[in-house]
Amino acid sequence: MMKKNLSVAVACGALLLSADPGTEFGNAPELEHECTSWMVFSDLTKNNTNILHKNRDSKARKVVAFLSDASSPRKYIALGTPGFANMGINTSGLAGVMNSGEICIDQPDADKSKKSTPQIMTAVLESCDTAAQAVEKLKEFIKAGDYWHGPKGSIFFFMDRNEGYICETTAKYVSVQRYDHGYAVRANIWQNPGMYQFSRSTIKYHLNCSARAFIAISGLNQMLEKDGKITPSGIFDLSRHWKMPEESPEKRSVCFANTNSTASLELDRQYPDVLSSGYFTIGHPRHTVYVPVPICAKKLHPAMGNDAWAEMTWERYKKEGLCAEFPAEWAKFEQEFMAKYAKAKEEARKLLNAGKRGEAIELMNTVAAEIWNGAVKLLGL
C-alpha cells in the first residue's frame, strides 16, 4: 500500500507534479539511448499538415543538419550524426524517426557489420515514397537479419501525407500499428499488440519511459485545450520541458542531460516536395534555437553542417545547467521567424497554385537563409 497518494495537476504552459520526495536529479545514471517521439495528424494541426517529432537522447555530441548526397535516388533533409539520418524527411513526403526499443529476448547477433538503425533510416528515405513502403523496407532488413542495435529492439515511426505507422521490432520480429488521425506517442517501451512477450525490461525502466510519454501526452493535450490545435511552436516549448516528474524513478522529462537534438518534421499535404519542412535544434534544445529547413533547400548554412553549433550548446550546458531559463531573446527570435516563415509558405503556396514552382522554391530558400543568418548571429557562431 502506498504511504501517500501521488497528485498530478496540469496547468496551461506547465506541468505541476508532486509526490513523495525522491532522489534529486543528477544522481540518477544516464542511459545512452532514449528518445521521446510523437506523430500528429492534420485533424489536430488544423492546417493540412502532419507532424512527426523526435527528441533524440544519446551521448553522441556531434550532431549536424545535412542534405542528401547529389547521387541519392530521393532528396531528403536530415538531422543526425554526420552521414547518418537519425530523423529526416524526403521530397516524396515521407518522414521517419527511430527510438530505441526494449532489451529483449530476440537480440541481434553481435555483428556490427550489419546495418545500424540510422543506416536503415537512411536507406528508407532514399528508396521509399510512402509510409507503407517504408514499413515493408524495414521488414526486409529484419527478415534478412541485417540489423544491429546492441541488445535492444527499436521503434520506427514512418509518416506520409495520409497515414503513419509505428513499427516495434526485435532483431527478428516486427509489429506494426497504423494511424491516420489524432496523435500517437512513444518513449522507449513497446505498446503494439504482441510485443510485451519479447520484453525483458525492469519495472524501473518501464516507469521511466511511461513518465516521459506522459509529459508528451499531457503537453499535447494542453495545446489542444488552450488553442484547439497543435502547432510547431507549441511543440518547440514541449520539447524543452525539463521538469522531472517525481514518480519517475530516473526523474527524467522529455528533455534532459542527454537530449542532443530535436526535429519537428512538418509534412505539407498539398505540396510535400516544396513546402514540407524540418524544424531542427542542432544540439541541446534548451541551449539553442530552432531553425527551419525547407525540403526544397538547395544548400544549408555552413555552421549547420559542422560541429561548432552543437558544441556551443554543450559549452552553454556546462555553464548554465539543464534548468537554466531559456533566454527571452531566443524565444522572441523563434516567434518572429515562425511568423516570417509561415508568411513565406503562404506566398509560396500561391506561386505553386499559379504554376510558378521555381519562384516558390527560390522564395523558401531566401527566407530560410535569412533566418539561418539571424540564428548564427544571435548564437554567436
C-alpha positions in Angstrom: 0.0 0.0 0.0 1.4 3.4 -0.9 2.1 5.7 2.0 1.0 8.8 0.1 -1.1 9.4 -2.9 0.6 10.9 -5.9 -1.0 14.0 -7.2 -0.8 15.4 -10.7 -2.1 18.9 -11.7 -2.0 20.2 -15.2 -1.9 23.9 -15.9 -1.6 25.7 -19.3 2.1 26.1 -20.2 3.5 24.0 -17.3 3.1 20.6 -15.8 2.8 20.6 -12.0 3.7 17.3 -10.4 4.1 16.4 -6.8 4.8 13.2 -4.9 7.0 11.9 -2.1 10.4 13.5 -2.4 12.9 11.2 -4.2 16.5 11.3 -5.4 17.5 14.7 -6.7 18.1 15.0 -10.4 21.8 14.4 -11.1 22.3 11.3 -9.0 20.5 9.0 -11.5 22.7 7.3 -14.0 22.1 8.4 -17.6 21.2 5.9 -20.3 22.9 6.3 -23.6 20.0 5.8 -25.9 16.5 7.0 -25.1 14.1 9.2 -27.1 10.5 10.6 -26.9 8.7 10.9 -30.2 5.2 11.6 -31.4 3.1 11.9 -34.6 0.3 14.4 -35.0 -2.2 14.4 -37.9 -3.9 17.2 -39.7 -7.1 16.9 -37.8 -5.2 18.3 -34.8 -2.8 20.7 -36.6 -5.8 22.3 -38.4 -3.6 23.5 -41.3 -3.4 20.5 -43.7 0.0 19.3 -42.3 1.1 16.2 -40.5 4.0 16.5 -37.9 6.4 13.8 -36.8 8.6 14.9 -33.9 11.6 13.4 -32.1 13.6 14.4 -29.1 16.8 12.4 -29.6 18.5 11.3 -26.4 22.0 10.0 -26.9 25.5 10.5 -25.6 26.5 11.4 -29.2 27.6 15.0 -29.3 28.5 15.6 -33.0 25.1 16.4 -34.4 24.6 18.2 -37.7 21.8 19.1 -40.2 22.5 17.9 -43.7 21.1 17.4 -47.2 21.1 14.1 -49.1 24.0 13.5 -51.4 23.5 14.5 -55.0 23.6 10.9 -56.0 20.7 9.9 -53.7 17.7 8.5 -55.6 15.5 10.8 -53.5 16.3 14.1 -52.0 16.0 14.4 -48.2 16.8 16.7 -45.3 18.1 15.1 -42.1 19.5 15.6 -38.7 21.9 13.2 -37.1 25.5 12.2 -36.7 27.4 13.2 -39.8 26.3 10.9 -42.7 23.6 9.1 -40.7 20.0 10.2 -40.7 18.5 9.8 -37.3 15.5 11.7 -38.4 14.6 13.0 -41.8 12.0 13.8 -44.5 12.2 13.3 -48.3 10.6 15.0 -51.3 8.1 12.3 -51.7 6.5 13.4 -48.4 7.9 10.6 -46.2 9.2 11.3 -42.8 10.9 8.9 -40.4 12.4 8.8 -36.9 13.6 6.0 -34.7 13.5 5.4 -30.9 15.4 2.7 -29.0 13.1 -0.2 -28.0 13.5 -2.6 -25.1 16.1 -5.1 -24.1 14.6 -8.2 -25.5 14.9 -12.0 -25.9 15.3 -11.6 -29.7 18.6 -9.7 -29.6 20.7 -9.1 -32.8 23.8 -11.1 -33.3 27.0 -9.4 -32.1 27.9 -8.4 -35.6 28.3 -4.6 -36.1 28.8 -5.1 -39.8 25.1 -5.4 -40.1 23.0 -2.2 -40.7 22.7 0.2 -37.8 19.3 1.8 -37.3 20.5 5.2 -38.8 21.7 3.3 -41.8 18.3 1.6 -42.1 16.6 5.0 -41.8 18.8 6.5 -44.5 18.0 3.6 -46.8 14.3 4.1 -46.2 14.5 7.8 -47.0 16.4 7.1 -50.2 14.2 4.3 -51.5 10.6 4.8 -50.3 7.8 7.2 -51.2 5.1 6.3 -48.7 5.0 5.2 -45.1 3.6 1.8 -46.1 6.6 1.2 -48.4 8.9 2.2 -45.5 7.3 -0.5 -43.3 7.9 -3.1 -46.0 11.5 -2.0 -46.4 12.1 -2.3 -42.6 10.6 -5.8 -42.7 13.0 -6.7 -45.4 16.0 -5.8 -43.3 14.7 -7.6 -40.3 13.8 -10.7 -42.3 17.3 -10.8 -43.8 18.9 -10.4 -40.3 20.6 -7.2 -41.5 20.0 -5.3 -38.2 22.3 -4.0 -35.4 21.2 -2.0 -32.4 23.1 -3.5 -29.4 21.0 -5.6 -27.0 17.8 -3.6 -27.8 15.0 -3.6 -30.3 13.7 -0.4 -31.9 10.6 1.7 -32.5 10.4 3.1 -36.0 8.0 5.9 -36.9 7.1 6.4 -40.6 4.6 9.1 -41.7 3.4 10.5 -45.0 0.7 12.8 -46.1 -2.2 10.4 -45.4 -1.1 7.9 -42.7 1.6 6.9 -40.2 2.9 3.6 -38.8 4.7 2.8 -35.5 6.8 -0.3 -36.0 8.2 -2.0 -32.9 10.9 -4.5 -33.6 13.2 -7.1 -32.1 16.0 -8.4 -34.2 13.6 -11.0 -35.7 10.1 -9.6 -35.4 8.2 -6.5 -36.4 4.8 -5.4 -35.0 3.1 -2.6 -37.0 0.4 -0.2 -35.8 -1.3 2.1 -38.3 -2.6 5.7 -37.5 -4.4 8.3 -39.7 -5.8 10.8 -37.2 -5.2 12.2 -33.7 -1.7 11.7 -32.2 0.5 8.8 -31.0 3.4 8.9 -28.6 6.2 6.5 -27.7 9.2 6.7 -25.4 11.2 3.5 -25.3 8.7 0.8 -24.3 6.7 -1.2 -26.7 2.9 -0.8 -26.8 1.9 -2.6 -30.0 -0.1 -5.8 -29.6 2.0 -8.9 -29.1 5.3 -7.1 -28.2 5.3 -7.4 -24.4 6.2 -11.1 -24.7 9.6 -10.1 -26.0 10.5 -7.6 -23.3 12.9 -8.1 -20.5 12.8 -4.5 -19.2 12.6 -3.8 -15.5 9.7 -2.0 -13.7 12.0 0.9 -13.1 12.8 1.3 -16.8 9.1 0.9 -17.8 8.0 3.6 -15.3 10.8 6.0 -16.5 9.6 5.6 -20.1 6.0 5.9 -19.1 6.7 9.2 -17.3 8.4 10.7 -20.3 5.5 9.6 -22.5 3.1 11.2 -20.0 4.8 14.5 -20.2 4.4 14.5 -24.0 0.7 13.4 -23.9 -0.1 16.0 -21.2 1.7 18.7 -23.2 -0.1 17.9 -26.4 -3.4 17.9 -24.6 -2.7 21.3 -23.0 -2.1 22.7 -26.5 -5.5 21.3 -27.7 -7.3 22.7 -24.6 -5.7 26.1 -24.8 -5.5 26.7 -28.6 -7.7 24.0 -30.1 -4.8 22.7 -32.2 -1.2 21.5 -32.1 1.4 23.8 -33.6 5.2 23.6 -34.2 5.8 26.5 -31.8 3.9 24.6 -29.1 5.9 21.5 -29.8 9.1 23.6 -29.5 8.1 24.5 -26.0 7.1 20.9 -25.1 10.4 19.6 -26.4 12.3 21.7 -23.9 10.2 20.5 -20.9 12.8 19.6 -18.3 10.8 19.3 -15.0 11.3 15.8 -13.6 8.1 14.0 -12.5 8.7 12.8 -9.0 7.1 9.4 -9.7 9.7 8.6 -12.4 12.5 6.5 -10.8 15.1 8.2 -13.1 13.5 11.6 -12.8 13.7 12.5 -16.5 11.4 14.6 -18.6 11.3 14.7 -22.4 14.4 17.0 -22.2 17.3 16.0 -20.0 21.1 15.8 -19.9 21.4 13.5 -22.9 18.9 15.2 -25.2 21.3 16.0 -28.0 18.9 17.3 -30.7 15.3 17.6 -31.8 13.4 17.6 -35.0 9.8 18.5 -35.9 9.2 17.2 -39.4 6.2 19.0 -40.9 4.6 17.4 -44.0 2.7 19.7 -46.2 -0.1 17.5 -47.7 -0.6 19.7 -50.8 2.9 20.4 -51.9 5.2 18.0 -49.9 8.2 18.4 -52.2 8.4 22.2 -51.7 6.6 23.3 -48.6 7.4 20.4 -46.2 10.0 21.5 -43.6 12.1 20.2 -40.8 12.4 22.4 -37.7 15.7 21.4 -36.0 17.7 22.1 -32.9 21.3 21.3 -33.6 22.5 20.3 -30.1 20.7 20.5 -26.7 17.3 22.1 -27.2 17.4 24.2 -24.1 20.7 25.8 -25.2 20.0 26.7 -28.8 17.2 27.9 -31.1 15.1 26.0 -33.6 15.8 26.7 -37.3 13.6 25.8 -40.3 14.9 23.8 -43.2 12.6 23.6 -46.2 12.6 20.3 -48.1 13.5 22.3 -51.2 16.7 23.7 -49.6 19.5 23.9 -52.1 22.2 24.3 -49.5 22.5 24.8 -45.8 24.4 27.4 -43.8 28.0 26.1 -43.3 27.5 26.3 -39.5 24.7 23.8 -39.6 26.9 21.1 -41.1 29.9 21.3 -38.7 30.4 20.5 -35.0 30.6 24.1 -33.9 26.8 24.6 -33.4 26.3 21.5 -31.3 29.5 22.2 -29.3 28.2 25.6 -28.4 25.1 24.1 -26.8 27.2 21.8 -24.7 29.5 24.5 -23.6 26.5 26.6 -22.5 25.0 23.5 -20.8 28.2 23.1 -18.7 28.0 26.7 -17.6 24.2 27.1 -17.2 22.9 23.6 -16.5 19.8 21.8 -17.6 17.4 24.0 -15.6 18.7 27.3 -17.0 16.0 29.7 -18.1 15.5 29.8 -21.9 16.6 33.3 -22.9 13.7 35.7 -23.7 15.7 37.0 -26.7 15.9 33.5 -28.1 12.2 32.9 -27.6 11.4 36.1 -29.4 13.6 35.1 -32.3 11.7 31.8 -32.7 8.3 33.6 -32.5 9.4 36.1 -35.2 10.9 33.6 -37.5 7.9 31.3 -37.3 5.6 34.3 -38.3 8.0 35.2 -41.2 8.3 31.6 -42.3 4.6 31.0 -42.2 4.0 34.1 -44.4 6.6 32.8 -46.8 4.9 29.5 -47.1 1.6 31.2 -47.8 3.2 33.2 -50.6 4.9 30.2 -51.9 1.7 28.2 -52.0 0.1 31.0 -54.1 3.0 30.7 -56.5 2.7 27.0 -56.7 -1.1 27.3 -57.3 -0.2 29.6 -60.2 2.3 27.1 -61.6 5.4 29.1 -60.6 7.3 26.3 -58.9 10.7 27.8 -59.5 9.8 31.1 -57.9 8.3 29.3 -54.9 11.5 27.3 -54.3 13.6 30.5 -54.6 11.4 32.2 -52.0 11.6 29.4 -49.5 15.4 29.2 -49.9 15.8 33.0 -49.5 13.7 33.3 -46.4 15.3 30.2 -44.8 18.8 31.6 -45.4 17.8 34.9 -43.8 16.6 33.0 -40.7 19.7 30.9 -40.5 21.9 34.0 -40.7 19.9 35.6 -37.9 20.3 32.4 -35.8 24.1 32.3 -36.3 24.4 35.9 -35.3 22.1 35.5 -32.3 24.1 32.5 -31.0 27.5 34.0 -31.7 28.5 31.3 -34.2 
